[in-house]
Amino acid sequence: MNKKLPLQCPSCANKLSVTSLTCEECETTVTGTYSMPLLARLSNEDQLFVLEFLKSSGSIKEMASQAQVSYPTMRNRLDDLIDTIKKMEKK
């Protein structure tokens, strides 16, 4: 089963921080309080969009073609993601 990383506290909806990392090979555990990288805080859908954007070498035209949507639709999707990232950077 592939568990998804929670992005918000299920109790109060605030952002979560990482407090433990474990090596699956030797079982070494590192503990502390670390902030999550911005890209990891994006929704799964937004993360997939970023990956597709990179794999298409930043070609919105190619992404629109692959997704079978219009260029303006894909451009709007990118603009929405840019706005989301800018808001996250301000927090």
N, C-alpha and C positions, 0 to 999 in steps of 0.2 A: 504494500500500500504506500502510495506517495503522498505524504502529509504536506499540506500547504502551510507556509510560514504565516502566522497571524500578523496583521499589520497594525491593528488597533486593540486596545484593551477591551475585552468583552464586557467588562463591568462599567467603565466610565468613558470609553471611546478615545482616550488619549493615546499618544504614540507609545510604542513599546521600546525597550532597550534590550540589548543582548547582555546576559549576565554569565553565560557559560558556553564554552566551546570544547568539544571533545574530539580527539583523533580516533577515528574508527579502527585504525590499524593497531596502535599500541595502547589505546584507551587513556592517554594523557588528557587531563582536563585542565583548562585555563578558566579561571573565574575573575570577575570584575564587572564593572558597568561600562558598556560601550554603546555608542550611538549607532544606529543602523545607517548604512550608506543610503544616500538619496534614491538611487536606482532600486535598491532593495525595498524601499518604502512605497514604490509605485504599485498599483494594483497588478495582478497577474496579466490582465488584458493589456495594460500599458507597457509592461515589461516585454510582452510578446511583440507589441508594435515596435518598440525600440530595436529588438533583435531583427525583425523583418526589415526595418529601415536600414540597419547596418548591412545586412546580407544583400540588399538591393543597391548597395553603395550610395545610399541617400537619394535614390531615384523615386520620387513620389509617383511619377508616371508609371514606372514598372510595378510599384506596389498596388496602384489603382488597377492596373491591368490584371495582376494576379488575383486580386480580391474581387474582380469583376464589378467595380464601382467607378464612378466618374472621378476625374482628376480633382475637381473642386471638393468632392466629398472626402477624398483622402487628404487633401490640403487642410480642410477644416478639422479633420481628426488630428493632424499634426499640430495645428494651431492650438487646439484644446489641450493637447499634451504639454506643449510649451507653456501655456498658462498655468497648468497644474504644477509643473516643475518650478516656475517662478514663485508661485504661492508657497510651495514647500521650502524654498530657499529662504524666504522671509521669516519663517517660523523659528 
